[in-house]
């Protein structure tokens, strides 16, 4: 299976061409650092591109303040990671080992150079992406989770970081490292918590607080107006972001949880053209996010839009959950769908503590050698079952239908049926959940036999049903009887993706009549920008 920035050989010393350096010299400035002097603080703004002319740099472990990794950066190399593209804070620091001379280029000017010189962009993006992948795989980052084994809030932060490719490390609440960090940061001994940079306690340990500390939420609202606002960071939204940036449009993507959307929870997509060995949904959309960032599109998360209003014929206001507003000349609705919640007592109490709506590496770690249940008959449920079967003792797929042939791709169904660690239970559903702070078992109702049975499990994956995320549209645009956005001629739109409100467009799964496939969502997000551009010009 293909992976994002999988070839770590790109980490080798790969200098920019002389003409690239000359271009940077025209817009940057030379800065000299003494031995031991800090070049970039962990948690500091990623405002400069640091290119080494003379000397040697080392990355600094934000927790121990020692060298991070074995390699150093010498002449012809540059410091940074993907946070530079997004404008977030630096996840690791850097200091000079010896007296060093650096060419420092402001972020906005460097992004412009990368847009104008694709060969330079290829080198920079490839190296930064490879560094990020290595940091994630080796848990080398400034974010530390203490006690995720006992705290659902901390575990939720871990899931958020994992889905957004933010490197983090986990330490047990009773470990020596946890006690040392608790002393430095003012955490109560034996308490769970989240620490950034080894020194700063993130309190409370919410997704919003973590995003603010990492610069993921980017300050939005106020006086700034965008040409196009894209709500939703799934395949359709990210594809729209790529093409908006490529066309030079000022664009902002708002995502309420993680870039990738529902597709980001898919562990393996094998029917997407161009990836014969398959690719995870998170990796696929992650590549698109990097493309969009390279073109200057901004992303902000977790940012939920609570309402949409039209203040004039040419401007829309999106009200955020924190009370601020974002204005834009056009809006693309790409909020997709979400799995329906089961009408079961105790469901919300156990969400994140045994009840999950995503099947990624993070969730898989809690399911090792355990019995696992998956609810759903679509491809996402099947892929989740195959993924969990790698480490789980056994996976039980629960479906209400008589079979899966009408709802699941044939290649996937055949794999499930032949897998020794997977059992498909038709005409079944969950009757009850058991567990106080952690899921312990589920009661399964078998409609074929009329009997109930108990499955001891600490992991239930809910991937059944699909409800559109359209409550925030505030009655401004027409919806069908299921809540999906009506577009095109059915809505009086001038183009296939325009809604009943001129200037508001809908793409992907949230659109009524769309084909619920990743490839279709990417295609719609790609082509909608021409209609957006026509609207803005008109």
Steps between C-alpha positions, in 0.01 A plus 500: 500500500632842407561747781543871534869599473592134538844527343714621788799504267383849416646599836852483358693817430330629189610855432297756315641609165721811485229691318258416782741636760552813292125556486479468879785746548297767321213481752673374816775617730816344641496440877797374706467280809762414757570145622217385726272786399134421433393528137136394548309453825265206546155653494625813328334634187617332179554835335838447333654249261849422633758404236852412617779684316780420746524309826290220647159474672337235714133442571418525871283254689237722663476278807864417579665799326749252351562434133196358322611210282852427384529726197598865480439760230791648309557737207242451226233369736205672664317470831124457550204274456149521351394754762692754294250459214198545725637787704462312827757481778820301478465151649873474567775748556843546343833640619843563355769244583775729376499863383258491208376725221140457387295644219161580655199554271159622629230239460278698262791574268619139509155369411493739207838370380378143534194585293711665230778236497344150503839324506584677826157420638543130422820478704372701797161327527646151458756549774256667740243225448760229559608669822144515621444132426817405687398716795159331513642150471769561764275706729739794478293805574442771752162358605499256793192313624519390862261229613297432186442154649283656773360818345251512215572870445870431451419204276277726291791740455712206384240402241480861380879522468526165324233582243664837428853354480628689799792315662453426869634274769310316774627432850335301775369708784719321755827512303812691599464726195139579591600595855781720375278679249222537758745671735620740230153580365304512823293186436377314806700181551310203360270723292451471126571798279643641179835681484659690212870556474570314824418812701154634419189332637202525264210561733232393444616217271233563238534480123457875476773569755741259332425650157568849634831390651608342171373781281254274320199718561658806333343824608196554283219748507509875540563721201651246261280396206578201280405449138374152583428323825504120487317331786617141544843342461411167341597394145260747336601794719873438466471457122321835487777647716768379258333652198410823682864547594621407152276771356636756742176539695513599865353189662443366851399146592316449828494147643337404827723201582762365261608549141372198309145499629325164498741379231784566744369221720539245221808287552528382140349615170578259217268623226639854464666542163876534506563302817501134399624384840249715686536810716342606827243777488711709735809469281307582184341816636821590684680524167230735378531715812873547438428595139247758610734644765772532239264715292418721797161366610452526875354234728352543848387227739314407708263771383129429485264729310177551692305717255516658156357838405510714188576859582484627141484371146875455496592399857421218741566473872577165659448513875745281691418312816724737702292801398730641230411545133681424176402689186536387140375587153412136428454190706552130424310255720705180528398379845425146384311258720549351842416157633169492681510455875329192637195560722660315790519592867852595603626556145628854555659400831705231326598696186877503488507237775409197293255647250678638193407651163844460341734207450857629490831396651411691814182302566668175398743525791211467744371186327804275503408136571140598575159415359381787281157586357435705186151627414434575134473343157685750281858507377615709796378234742663224297831683482487564874442130564795400281721758668408396854542131416876560480528530879162406650424146618179499293281750320121475489314690227139573592250587226121528503465383140492143373838550333761748380498449124280807439703741716865391476750462216536138392879485543468612861211268581692199374795588722279533805328167436831317464681662793541258793480776761181665368139388543205670329177494701199586285161612633658614825522826692626634832236491774701643791843620612662404831777688677532804725815686395614249237304273266502145635241312296208535261169317479429383144151428379480226234179554304541173309486288816311744718767468769752731665864431580782685674830596341776602740683780323673828573461638147187566297539677165183671379500544122135472413276755335594840369348829611598824319663780698267781397340631820718812485362618167224680688230460238696713253517230233262225392541147641326178404285300741810320636695821561732481198574818305305541175710636213486575128175538309301339784600793720494772234879507496691632202746209506475134609647576844338834583229495764176696517704792634729655235862488613455194721612169350490142628730210412561146617284278717298790645350572157169333414540245222878477526681170459632413845854420392834667576587538132168670430548741791849592378367561151219725619733700723739545210252631245287719727767771511432607142140578601621679813735710289223591257277607790772714659585671171134562420 
